[in-house]
């Protein structure tokens, strides 16, 4: 039982064995905020993905709330990416540039 490649699956001594949670850090961006339109996996509905904002989750939620209010649509924050419903790339670009961010439109 000295094998280091095996792990305990079940034991009657301790009960349920939980793996320790790993906190994955988001990779650092290059300082450019990218906005792209995506429809894949969304049944034809388009969303704008805003990536590259180096901020914590609370700040991202605050920025997303402001963008949703200005665009008049819904959205969400998932894994450090802000999703805004609809094709609002130009409006989002002008709003983020007004905040002093360097913005590029990515994709086609």
C-alpha positions, 0 to 999 in steps of 0.5 A, spaced: 500 500 500 505 504 498 503 506 491 503 514 491 499 514 485 492 511 488 487 514 492 482 512 497 475 511 494 471 509 500 472 507 507 468 505 512 472 508 517 472 516 516 465 516 511 465 520 505 472 522 502 472 529 499 477 532 495 480 539 497 477 544 493 482 548 488 482 555 487 484 556 480 486 563 478 484 567 472 490 568 467 493 575 467 490 579 461 495 584 456 491 590 458 486 590 452 479 588 453 476 584 448 468 584 446 466 578 441 459 576 439 458 568 440 452 564 438 454 557 438 451 553 444 445 558 445 440 556 440 441 562 435 441 567 440 447 572 440 451 574 446 457 579 447 462 576 451 467 581 454 474 578 456 480 581 459 478 586 465 483 585 470 478 585 476 476 581 482 469 578 481 465 583 485 468 589 481 466 585 474 459 584 477 458 591 478 461 593 471 456 588 468 450 591 472 452 598 469 453 595 462 446 591 462 443 598 465 446 602 459 444 597 454 437 595 456 438 588 456 440 582 461 447 578 462 451 575 467 458 574 469 461 567 468 468 565 470 471 572 469 467 573 463 461 578 462 456 576 458 451 581 455 445 579 451 444 581 444 449 584 439 451 591 443 458 591 441 459 598 439 455 601 445 459 596 450 465 599 446 464 606 447 461 605 454 468 601 456 472 606 453 469 612 457 471 608 463 479 609 460 479 602 458 483 600 451 478 596 447 478 591 441 472 588 437 474 581 437 471 576 432 468 577 425 
